């Protein structure tokens, strides 16, 4: 099953690609490796604000991370000249989770993105990753995730 068939089976329609919000680009390529800038969680089209351990649950965070993964797929598709079949492998995710000092489930929040990449790309979606708790993110976002992928 192709990546696009898997997306359709998951009832996922990729949104319009986002524009950078500051002085950076959404993706940069070096050889066959593409680096995607961090994407913030969104809810109802706005930045999904919250801090884990204070006013947002781990389960909500998994949904936020899954939503980010969909946005990352849109940016990755743009970096692949519109063709996600050019993705050889998802190499690494880095997840920043807006957390109180005693919240320790950053890895579970990040699973929302990791699980989606595994569903969409199969073996090629399995990746290395880091999940960090941070004191704050831009615009109060609950989660930010960046991605590194290898292209064919």
PABA-76375 format. One record per residue: residue number from 1; chain; y, z, x of N, C-alpha, C in turn. Coordinates in Angstrom, 1 decimal. Layout:
{r NUM,'A',{Y,Z,X},{Y,Z,X},{Y,Z,X}}
...
***
This chain:
{r 1,'A',{-1.2,0.0,0.8},{0.0,0.0,0.0},{1.2,0.0,0.9}}
{r 2,'A',{2.2,-0.9,0.6},{3.4,-0.9,1.4},{4.3,0.3,1.1}}
{r 3,'A',{5.3,0.4,2.0},{6.3,1.5,1.9},{7.0,1.4,0.5}}
{r 4,'A',{7.3,0.2,0.1},{8.0,0.0,-1.1},{7.1,0.2,-2.3}}
{r 5,'A',{5.8,-0.1,-2.2},{4.9,0.2,-3.3},{4.7,1.7,-3.4}}
{r 6,'A',{4.7,2.4,-2.3},{4.6,3.9,-2.3},{5.9,4.5,-3.0}}
{r 7,'A',{7.0,4.0,-2.6},{8.3,4.5,-3.2},{8.3,4.3,-4.7}}
{r 8,'A',{7.8,3.1,-5.2},{7.7,2.8,-6.6},{6.8,3.7,-7.3}}
{r 9,'A',{5.6,4.0,-6.7},{4.6,4.9,-7.2},{5.1,6.3,-7.4}}
{r 10,'A',{6.0,6.7,-6.4},{6.6,8.0,-6.4},{7.9,8.0,-7.4}}
{r 11,'A',{8.2,6.9,-8.0},{9.3,6.8,-8.9},{10.6,7.1,-8.1}}
{r 12,'A',{10.7,6.6,-6.9},{11.9,6.8,-6.1},{12.7,5.5,-5.9}}
{r 13,'A',{13.9,5.5,-6.4},{14.8,4.4,-6.1},{15.8,4.8,-5.1}}
{r 14,'A',{15.9,4.0,-4.0},{16.8,4.4,-2.9},{18.3,4.2,-3.4}}
{r 15,'A',{19.1,5.2,-3.1},{20.5,5.1,-3.5},{21.3,4.1,-2.6}}
{r 16,'A',{22.6,4.0,-2.9},{23.5,3.2,-2.0},{23.6,4.0,-0.7}}
{r 17,'A',{23.7,3.3,0.4},{23.9,3.9,1.7},{25.2,4.6,1.8}}
{r 18,'A',{25.2,5.8,2.3},{26.4,6.6,2.5},{27.3,6.1,3.6}}
{r 19,'A',{28.5,6.4,3.6},{29.5,6.1,4.7},{29.7,7.4,5.4}}
{r 20,'A',{29.9,7.3,6.7},{30.2,8.5,7.5},{31.4,9.3,7.0}}
{r 21,'A',{31.3,10.6,7.0},{32.4,11.4,6.5},{33.4,11.8,7.6}}
{r 22,'A',{33.2,11.4,8.8},{34.1,11.8,9.9},{33.9,10.7,11.0}}
{r 23,'A',{34.2,11.1,12.3},{34.2,10.1,13.4},{32.9,10.0,14.0}}
{r 24,'A',{32.0,9.3,13.3},{30.6,9.0,13.8},{30.1,7.8,13.0}}
{r 25,'A',{28.9,7.3,13.4},{28.2,6.3,12.7},{26.9,6.9,12.0}}
{r 26,'A',{26.4,6.3,11.0},{25.3,6.8,10.3},{24.0,6.6,11.1}}
{r 27,'A',{23.9,5.6,12.0},{22.8,5.4,12.8},{23.2,4.8,14.1}}
{r 28,'A',{22.4,5.0,15.2},{22.6,4.4,16.5},{21.2,4.1,17.0}}
{r 29,'A',{21.1,2.9,17.6},{19.8,2.4,18.1},{19.8,2.3,19.6}}
{r 30,'A',{18.7,2.7,20.2},{18.6,2.6,21.7},{17.1,2.0,21.8}}
{r 31,'A',{17.1,0.8,22.2},{15.8,0.1,22.3},{15.1,0.1,20.9}}
{r 32,'A',{13.9,0.6,20.8},{13.2,0.6,19.5},{13.4,1.9,18.8}}
{r 33,'A',{14.2,2.8,19.3},{14.4,4.1,18.7},{15.7,4.1,18.0}}
{r 34,'A',{15.7,4.6,16.7},{16.9,4.7,15.9},{17.1,6.2,15.6}}
{r 35,'A',{18.3,6.6,15.8},{18.7,8.0,15.6},{19.7,8.0,14.3}}
{r 36,'A',{19.3,8.8,13.3},{20.1,8.9,12.1},{20.9,10.2,12.2}}
{r 37,'A',{22.2,10.1,11.8},{23.1,11.3,11.8},{22.6,12.2,10.7}}
{r 38,'A',{23.0,13.5,10.8},{22.6,14.5,9.8},{23.1,14.1,8.5}}
{r 39,'A',{22.3,14.3,7.5},{22.6,14.1,6.1},{22.6,15.4,5.3}}
{r 40,'A',{23.6,15.7,4.5},{23.7,16.9,3.8},{23.0,16.8,2.4}}
{r 41,'A',{22.5,18.0,2.0},{21.9,18.0,0.6},{23.0,17.8,-0.4}}
{r 42,'A',{22.5,17.1,-1.5},{23.4,16.8,-2.6},{22.7,17.1,-3.9}}
{r 43,'A',{23.5,17.5,-4.9},{23.0,17.8,-6.2},{24.1,17.3,-7.2}}
{r 44,'A',{23.6,16.4,-8.1},{24.5,15.8,-9.1},{25.7,15.0,-8.4}}
{r 45,'A',{25.3,14.4,-7.2},{26.3,13.6,-6.5},{27.3,14.3,-5.6}}
{r 46,'A',{27.2,15.7,-5.6},{28.1,16.5,-4.8},{27.3,17.3,-3.8}}
{r 47,'A',{28.0,17.7,-2.7},{27.3,18.6,-1.7},{26.7,19.8,-2.4}}
{r 48,'A',{25.4,20.0,-2.1},{24.7,21.1,-2.7},{25.0,22.3,-1.8}}
{r 49,'A',{25.8,23.2,-2.3},{26.3,24.4,-1.6},{25.3,25.5,-1.8}}
{r 50,'A',{25.2,26.4,-0.8},{24.4,27.6,-1.0},{23.9,28.1,0.4}}
{r 51,'A',{23.5,29.4,0.3},{23.0,30.0,1.5},{21.7,30.7,1.2}}
{r 52,'A',{20.6,30.3,1.9},{19.3,30.9,1.7},{19.3,32.4,2.1}}
{r 53,'A',{18.7,33.2,1.2},{18.7,34.6,1.4},{19.9,35.2,0.6}}
{r 54,'A',{20.7,34.4,0.0},{21.9,34.9,-0.7},{21.9,34.4,-2.1}}
{r 55,'A',{22.0,33.0,-2.3},{22.1,32.5,-3.6},{21.4,31.2,-3.9}}
{r 56,'A',{20.3,30.9,-3.1},{19.5,29.7,-3.3},{18.1,30.1,-2.9}}
{r 57,'A',{17.1,29.6,-3.6},{15.7,29.9,-3.3},{15.0,28.9,-2.4}}
{r 58,'A',{13.9,29.3,-1.8},{13.2,28.4,-1.0},{12.7,27.2,-1.7}}
{r 59,'A',{12.3,27.3,-3.0},{11.8,26.2,-3.8},{13.0,25.2,-4.1}}
{r 60,'A',{14.2,25.8,-4.4},{15.3,24.9,-4.5},{15.6,24.1,-3.2}}
{r 61,'A',{15.4,24.8,-2.1},{15.7,24.2,-0.8},{14.7,23.1,-0.5}}
{r 62,'A',{13.4,23.2,-0.9},{12.5,22.1,-0.8},{13.0,20.9,-1.5}}
{r 63,'A',{13.5,21.1,-2.7},{14.0,20.0,-3.5},{15.2,19.4,-2.8}}
{r 64,'A',{16.1,20.2,-2.2},{17.3,19.7,-1.5},{16.8,18.9,-0.3}}
{r 65,'A',{15.8,19.4,0.4},{15.4,18.7,1.6},{14.7,17.4,1.2}}
{r 66,'A',{14.0,17.3,0.1},{13.4,16.1,-0.4},{14.4,15.1,-0.7}}
{r 67,'A',{15.5,15.5,-1.4},{16.6,14.7,-1.7},{17.3,14.1,-0.4}}
{r 68,'A',{17.4,14.9,0.6},{18.0,14.4,1.9},{17.0,13.4,2.4}}
{r 69,'A',{15.7,13.6,2.4},{14.8,12.6,2.9},{15.0,11.2,2.2}}
{r 70,'A',{15.2,11.2,0.9},{15.5,10.0,0.2},{16.8,9.3,0.7}}
{r 71,'A',{17.8,10.1,0.9},{19.0,9.6,1.5},{18.8,9.1,2.9}}
{r 72,'A',{18.0,9.8,3.7},{17.7,9.3,5.1},{16.9,8.0,5.0}}
{r 73,'A',{16.0,7.8,4.0},{15.3,6.5,3.9},{16.3,5.4,3.6}}
{r 74,'A',{17.3,5.7,2.9},{18.4,4.6,2.6},{19.1,4.2,3.9}}
{r 75,'A',{19.5,5.2,4.7},{20.1,5.0,6.0},{19.2,4.3,6.9}}
{r 76,'A',{17.9,4.7,6.9},{16.9,4.1,7.8},{16.7,2.6,7.4}}
{r 77,'A',{16.7,2.4,6.1},{16.5,1.0,5.6},{17.7,0.1,6.1}}
{r 78,'A',{18.9,0.6,6.1},{20.1,-0.1,6.6},{20.0,-0.4,8.1}}
{r 79,'A',{19.4,0.6,8.8},{19.3,0.5,10.3},{18.2,-0.5,10.6}}
{r 80,'A',{17.3,-0.8,9.6},{16.2,-1.7,9.8},{16.5,-3.1,9.2}}
{r 81,'A',{17.8,-3.4,9.1},{18.2,-4.6,8.5},{17.6,-4.8,7.1}}
{r 82,'A',{17.5,-3.8,6.3},{17.0,-3.8,4.9},{15.5,-3.9,4.8}}
{r 83,'A',{14.7,-3.6,5.8},{13.3,-3.7,5.7},{12.6,-2.5,6.3}}
{r 84,'A',{12.2,-1.5,5.5},{11.5,-0.3,5.9},{10.1,-0.6,6.5}}
{r 85,'A',{9.6,-1.8,6.3},{8.3,-2.1,7.0},{8.5,-2.2,8.5}}
{r 86,'A',{9.7,-2.3,9.0},{9.9,-2.3,10.4},{9.7,-0.9,11.0}}
{r 87,'A',{9.6,0.2,10.2},{9.4,1.5,10.8},{8.0,1.6,11.3}}
{r 88,'A',{7.9,1.9,12.6},{6.6,2.1,13.2},{6.1,3.5,13.1}}
{r 89,'A',{7.1,4.4,13.1},{6.8,5.8,13.0},{8.0,6.7,12.9}}
{r 90,'A',{7.9,7.7,12.1},{8.9,8.8,12.0},{8.6,9.7,13.2}}
{r 91,'A',{9.5,9.8,14.1},{9.3,10.6,15.4},{9.6,12.0,15.2}}
{r 92,'A',{10.8,12.3,14.7},{11.2,13.7,14.7},{12.3,14.0,13.6}}
{r 93,'A',{12.2,15.1,13.0},{13.3,15.6,12.1},{13.9,16.9,12.7}}
{r 94,'A',{15.2,17.1,12.6},{15.8,18.3,12.9},{16.5,18.8,11.6}}
{r 95,'A',{16.2,20.0,11.2},{16.7,20.5,9.9},{17.5,21.8,10.2}}
{r 96,'A',{18.7,21.8,9.7},{19.6,23.0,9.8},{19.7,23.6,8.4}}
{r 97,'A',{19.3,24.8,8.3},{19.2,25.5,7.0},{20.2,26.6,7.0}}
{r 98,'A',{21.2,26.6,6.1},{22.3,27.5,5.9},{21.6,28.8,5.4}}
{r 99,'A',{21.5,29.9,6.3},{20.7,31.0,6.0},{21.4,32.3,6.3}}
{r 100,'A',{21.1,33.4,5.6},{21.5,34.7,6.0},{20.6,35.1,7.2}}
{r 101,'A',{21.0,36.1,8.0},{20.2,36.6,9.1},{18.8,37.0,8.9}}
{r 102,'A',{18.5,37.4,7.7},{17.2,37.9,7.4},{16.3,36.9,6.7}}
{r 103,'A',{16.8,35.7,6.4},{16.0,34.6,5.8},{15.1,34.0,6.9}}
{r 104,'A',{13.8,33.8,6.6},{12.9,33.3,7.7},{12.0,32.2,7.2}}
{r 105,'A',{12.4,31.5,6.1},{11.6,30.4,5.5},{12.2,29.0,5.7}}
{r 106,'A',{12.9,28.8,6.8},{13.5,27.5,7.1},{12.5,26.5,7.2}}
{r 107,'A',{11.3,26.8,7.7},{10.2,25.8,7.9},{9.7,25.4,6.5}}
{r 108,'A',{9.7,26.3,5.5},{9.2,25.9,4.2},{10.2,25.1,3.5}}
{r 109,'A',{11.5,25.3,3.6},{12.6,24.5,3.1},{12.4,23.1,3.6}}
{r 110,'A',{12.2,22.9,4.9},{12.1,21.6,5.6},{10.9,20.9,5.1}}
{r 111,'A',{9.9,21.6,4.7},{8.7,20.9,4.2},{9.0,19.9,3.1}}
{r 112,'A',{10.1,20.1,2.3},{10.4,19.2,1.3},{10.7,17.8,1.8}}
{r 113,'A',{11.3,17.7,3.0},{11.5,16.4,3.6},{10.2,15.9,4.3}}
{r 114,'A',{9.6,16.7,5.1},{8.4,16.3,5.8},{7.3,15.8,4.9}}
{r 115,'A',{7.1,16.5,3.8},{6.1,16.0,2.9},{6.4,14.6,2.3}}
{r 116,'A',{7.7,14.4,2.0},{8.0,13.1,1.5},{7.8,12.0,2.5}}
{r 117,'A',{8.1,12.2,3.8},{7.9,11.2,4.8},{6.4,10.9,5.0}}
{r 118,'A',{5.6,12.0,4.9},{4.1,11.8,5.0},{3.6,11.0,3.8}}
{r 119,'A',{4.1,11.2,2.6},{3.7,10.5,1.4},{4.1,9.0,1.5}}
{r 120,'A',{5.3,8.7,2.0},{5.8,7.4,2.0},{5.2,6.6,3.2}}
{r 121,'A',{5.0,7.2,4.4},{4.6,6.4,5.5},{3.2,6.7,6.0}}
{r 122,'A',{2.5,7.7,5.3},{1.1,8.0,5.7},{1.1,8.6,7.2}}
{r 123,'A',{0.1,8.1,8.0},{0.0,8.6,9.3},{1.3,8.4,10.2}}
{r 124,'A',{2.0,7.3,9.9},{3.2,7.0,10.6},{4.4,7.9,10.2}}
{r 125,'A',{4.2,8.7,9.1},{5.2,9.6,8.7},{5.1,11.0,9.3}}
{r 126,'A',{3.9,11.2,10.0},{3.7,12.6,10.6},{4.6,12.6,11.8}}
{r 127,'A',{5.4,13.7,12.0},{6.4,13.8,12.9},{6.5,15.2,13.6}}
{r 128,'A',{7.2,15.2,14.7},{7.6,16.5,15.3},{8.8,17.0,14.5}}
{r 129,'A',{9.1,18.3,14.6},{10.4,18.7,13.9},{10.8,20.1,14.4}}
{r 130,'A',{12.0,20.4,14.1},{12.6,21.7,14.3},{13.3,22.1,13.1}}
{r 131,'A',{13.3,23.4,12.7},{14.0,23.9,11.6},{14.7,25.2,12.0}}
{r 132,'A',{16.0,25.1,11.9},{16.9,26.2,12.4},{17.6,26.8,11.2}}
{r 133,'A',{17.8,28.1,11.3},{18.7,28.8,10.4},{20.0,28.9,11.1}}
{r 134,'A',{21.1,28.5,10.3},{22.4,28.5,10.8},{23.3,29.3,9.9}}
{r 135,'A',{24.4,29.8,10.4},{25.3,30.6,9.6},{26.1,29.8,8.6}}
{r 136,'A',{26.4,28.5,8.9},{27.1,27.7,8.0},{26.9,26.3,8.3}}
{r 137,'A',{27.2,25.4,7.3},{27.1,23.9,7.5},{28.4,23.3,6.9}}
{r 138,'A',{28.7,22.1,7.3},{29.9,21.4,6.7},{29.9,21.5,5.2}}
{r 139,'A',{31.0,21.8,4.6},{31.3,21.8,3.2},{30.4,22.8,2.5}}
{r 140,'A',{29.8,23.8,3.2},{29.0,24.8,2.6},{27.6,24.3,2.2}}
{r 141,'A',{27.2,23.2,2.7},{25.9,22.6,2.3},{24.8,23.6,2.6}}
{r 142,'A',{23.7,23.5,1.8},{22.6,24.4,2.0},{21.6,23.9,3.1}}
{r 143,'A',{21.6,22.6,3.3},{20.7,22.0,4.3},{21.3,20.7,4.8}}
{r 144,'A',{21.0,20.5,6.1},{21.4,19.2,6.8},{20.2,18.8,7.6}}
{r 145,'A',{19.8,17.5,7.5},{18.6,17.0,8.3},{19.0,15.7,9.0}}
{r 146,'A',{18.6,15.6,10.2},{18.7,14.3,11.0},{17.3,13.8,11.3}}
{r 147,'A',{17.2,12.5,11.7},{15.9,11.9,11.8},{16.0,11.0,13.0}}
{r 148,'A',{14.8,10.9,13.7},{14.6,9.9,14.8},{13.4,9.1,14.4}}
{r 149,'A',{13.5,7.8,14.5},{12.3,6.9,14.1},{12.2,5.8,15.2}}
{r 150,'A',{11.0,5.3,15.3},{10.7,4.2,16.1},{10.4,2.9,15.3}}
{r 151,'A',{11.0,1.8,15.7},{10.9,0.6,15.0},{10.0,-0.4,15.7}}
{r 152,'A',{9.5,-1.4,15.0},{8.7,-2.4,15.6},{9.6,-3.5,16.0}}
***
